[in-house]
Amino acid sequence: MKRVKETTLQIDLDALTHNYRFLRAKLDQQTRFMAVVKAFAYGSESAAVSRHLEALGVDYFAVAYTAEGKALREAGVTAPVLVLHPLPSHFEELVEHCLEPALYSEKVLKEFTETAESLKLSAYPVHLKFNTGLNRLGFGTDQLGLITTLLQQTGAIRVRSAFSHLVASEDLREKEFTLQQIGTFRAAAEKLKEELGYSFLLHQLNTSGILNYAASAQFDMVRSGIGLYGFGNDPRFRQDLKPIMSLKSVISQIHELQPGDNLGYNRSFTASDVTRTATIPLGHADGIGRIYGKGKGFLMVHGEKAPIIGNVCMDMLMIDVTGISCEEGDEVEVFGQEITAADLAAGAGTISYELITAVSQRVKREILGGKTVDR
Ligand SMILES: *Cc1c(COP(=O)(O)O)cnc(C)c1O
C-alpha cells in the first residue's frame, strides 16, 4: 500500500467488495441486503463507501439520523435509506430527501402520521421497530392492536418493513436467548401482517446474526455494518473478512531519554533505562483516546510493536521505539489488516466499533481500489 506523509485513514474499497461478497454468500439469493452506513460508514468515509456498495448491488441503506441520510442523497445514493433513529424535529427534512423512518413508539408513529398527512403523502414507506429484549428502542410486541388501529386510520403511511435487533448475536452462549428473540419477532410480525391485511419485509439479523443465525432467521433482509468494514466479532471470522480501514501516521521527532527522564503531561512516563521515543502527530482529538496511553496501546513501526507511553495528548502521542530501527519521517501503522482495530481495542478493554468510529473528521481520508466493480 501507498506510503503516507501525514496521519491518514486509508479505505480499501477492494476489501469492502470482498466483505460484501463473503456476507452475501451466506444468504439465500432472494434475501435483501441492507448496508448500515451510520456514523460516517463506521468512521470510514460515507460517500465513497456507500456509492461503492450501491454499485455492488446492496438493496437498502441504513443510517442512524436524518442528517446522515441527507448526506447519502447529496453523495448521489438513490437506493432506499432507512433512518433507524429519526427524531420528530427532522421528519419534514426526512421526507424531503426521500428517507424512510423507523417508527418505534406510539408517540413517533402519531407524530410521523401527522407530518405525512400535513404533507399530503400517500402510502409513504415506514418501518416498524420492535423491542424483543434489548430494551433500547421499539414497540412492545404486545402493542399490535394499537399499531393496527393507528395505521388503519390513515392512508398517508404504509408499512414497508418490520424489524427487531438482537441482543447478543455474537455470543453463542446466549443462543437460547437469541432464538427466543427470533421466535418472538417472527410471531409478532406474522400476526401484524394478518391484522393489517398486507405483507411487508421482515429483518432482524446484524453482522453477527448473519454469521451465526443465517439458516434460521434471515427473513427477507439482513442489516450489516461491522462485517462490511471487516470485523466478525469473533476470531473465527478473522480469515474471512478484511478490515477496510488502515490508520497510518509518521514519526515527527525522535528523542533519547536518559534514566530518570520523564515524558508526557504530568510526567506520566519515567525512563528506567536509556529509552528511544518517537512522537506521532495523532492524539485524542484524532480518535486515539487516553485509554490507549500508558502502555495499553501500541503502534507498529516497521513490523514491530512500539508501546504508547505516557498520556495521549490532544494532537500527539509518544511511543517507545527502543531497539527498533526507524527515523523521523518514517511511516507507522496504528491499525490495519495485520494488527487490526479489534486487536488494538482489545488491549484497552473496548471493541472495534468504538475505535473505528472514533477516528475524527480531522484525519485525512484516502480511498484506495474500487476502480472496477463487476457484478
Ligand atoms: C448499527 C445497527 C446494525 C448494524 O450492526 P452490525 O453489528 O454493525 O452489523 C444493525 N441494526 C441496527 C438496528 C443497528 O443499530
The ligand as an ORCA input file, in Angstrom:
! r2SCAN-3c Opt
* xyz 0 1
  C     -25.925     -0.444     13.944
  C     -27.032     -1.373     13.721
  C     -26.872     -2.513     12.898
  C     -25.529     -2.960     12.362
  O     -24.924     -3.866     13.273
  P     -23.514     -4.553     12.961
  O     -23.226     -5.333     14.185
  O     -22.544     -3.430     12.761
  O     -23.681     -5.372     11.737
  C     -27.995     -3.272     12.603
  N     -29.201     -2.948     13.112
  C     -29.385     -1.893     13.932
  C     -30.742     -1.612     14.466
  C     -28.311     -1.083     14.276
  O     -28.487     -0.043     15.106
*
